[in-house]
Amino acid sequence: MKIDYDITKDSNRVSNVVPSLIRTVLNRVDELKKQGQDIIALSAGEPDFNTPSDIKEATIRAISQNHTHYCSNRGYDKLRMKIAEKTLEETGVLYDDQTEILVTSSGAEAINNTILSIIDEGDEAILFSPAFVNYENMIKISGGVPVIIDLSRDNSFEIDVEEVKSRITDRTKMLVINNPNNPTGTVYDPLILKQLCELSVKHNFIIVSDEMYSRLVYDDAVFMSIAAFPGMKERSVIINGFSKTYAMTGWRLGYIAACEKMINAILKIHQYSTTCSPTFLQIGVAEGMDTELTKKEIKVMIEQFAKRRSYLLQRLDQMDRLSYVVPKGAFYIMVDVSRTGLSGMDFAGKLLEEKHVAVIPGVGLGKRCQDFIRISFATSLEKLEAALDELGEFLEECDKNPNFEQC
Ligand SMILES: Cc1ncc(COP(=O)(O)O)c(C=O)c1O
């Protein structure tokens, strides 16, 4: 490079990427905790449960038995077999464990590698907002163009198929959905999914479906995988993982199910990023993921999420100035705080600094979500109760404030 060039300058690829506001909140929470503050965090998307015991024990065993070497790039054979069985159970779609399943080091890696292997410079990808932040940033890193469709609270954060139609162009190569959804809790209506599939066939684009929360559905909601629609196995990539439904966020283990040709392309990126996911983790998960004890522990966890959700909704219903769309899946709720006179950003900031309750400002998940905060209910009932007491107090103080509109 020329002598006056700043060699520490980031690439254009990186400068297009925005740091996640979620991380900013989590860092502030850490700072306050270090200062000795007792913070109730309703911010992170991580179950407070322990990883199922059989998975932990089998992993410790795998280390003791020295399974500490590389394994297949595609993932440990037995784990791929178990993932194919799990996927069949959850989606009704049969994937070949030898050629159509790829184990990754997290759902995040699965998303990254999928996008990198499909999107070329200038390709358009339709995304919905609000959303998990990785999709937009990875499309940008890949040189693609994110085409963002804002979901409306008035439409219960459902997808408006007519709007999707109006945003499709000759360059549309991908559409990304996240079902059940972080942060809205929407479990997409099968009729809408069917229409998206028809558009995928008509306009020839791939649907990437992030189904990380597939097991977390409540009330009468029914989860349906995009791959289950006729002809869609060959036109979709399914992202899933162990973080959320097995309480394994720190393990960094995810997977992809797709047709052989797409898996082979994604494998090339995976091979040069992580080589393979840690062998002993894969063995431990393969041994422990479907034992009777694990099934029981997962069932208890899901039941607890359902209880926490009901409790949260019931408490929020008593707070006049807050409103929400009932979440049918995952463990988040988007709460509209506009009737307090505060933006979601200010509301979240004050709630953290004054009441020591951490939530995520909606704008961190979607530019149009200034009026919202995201609450995660992946925390114990006791903590949820204490946080909601604080929230109630905060709202009462706002009410008493003579400058209420500015609060
Ligand atoms: C929708 C969604 N997809 C993927 C992930 C990534 O999960 P992990 O990388 O922990 O497997 C998350 C995590 O919050 C998520 O909410």
Ligand as a Chemical Component Dictionary entry (heavy atoms), coordinates in Angstrom:
data_LIG
# 
_chem_comp.id                   LIG 
_chem_comp.type                 NON-POLYMER 
_chem_comp.pdbx_formal_charge   0 
_chem_comp.three_letter_code    LIG 
# 
loop_
_chem_comp_atom.comp_id 
_chem_comp_atom.atom_id 
_chem_comp_atom.alt_atom_id 
_chem_comp_atom.type_symbol 
_chem_comp_atom.charge 
_chem_comp_atom.model_Cartn_x 
_chem_comp_atom.model_Cartn_y 
_chem_comp_atom.model_Cartn_z 
_chem_comp_atom.pdbx_ordinal 
LIG C1 C1 C 0 -33.454 -15.892 15.562 1  
LIG C2 C2 C 0 -32.116 -16.321 15.997 2  
LIG N1 N1 N 0 -31.340 -17.013 15.155 3  
LIG C3 C3 C 0 -30.108 -17.402 15.492 4  
LIG C4 C4 C 0 -29.590 -17.098 16.721 5  
LIG C5 C5 C 0 -28.177 -17.524 17.032 6  
LIG O1 O1 O 0 -28.126 -18.512 17.971 7  
LIG P1 P1 P 0 -26.731 -19.210 18.338 8  
LIG O2 O2 O 0 -25.686 -18.541 17.557 9  
LIG O3 O3 O 0 -26.562 -19.048 19.799 10 
LIG O4 O4 O 0 -26.896 -20.644 17.945 11 
LIG C6 C6 C 0 -30.342 -16.347 17.635 12 
LIG C7 C7 C 0 -29.789 -15.945 18.934 13 
LIG O5 O5 O 0 -30.264 -15.068 19.615 14 
LIG C8 C8 C 0 -31.652 -15.969 17.259 15 
LIG O6 O6 O 0 -32.429 -15.254 18.089 16 
# 
loop_
_chem_comp_bond.comp_id 
_chem_comp_bond.atom_id_1 
_chem_comp_bond.atom_id_2 
_chem_comp_bond.value_order 
_chem_comp_bond.pdbx_ordinal 
LIG C1 C2 SING 1  
LIG C2 N1 SING 2  
LIG C2 C8 DOUB 3  
LIG N1 C3 DOUB 4  
LIG C3 C4 SING 5  
LIG C4 C5 SING 6  
LIG C4 C6 DOUB 7  
LIG C5 O1 SING 8  
LIG O1 P1 SING 9  
LIG P1 O2 DOUB 10 
LIG P1 O3 SING 11 
LIG P1 O4 SING 12 
LIG C6 C7 SING 13 
LIG C6 C8 SING 14 
LIG C7 O5 DOUB 15 
LIG C8 O6 SING 16 
# 
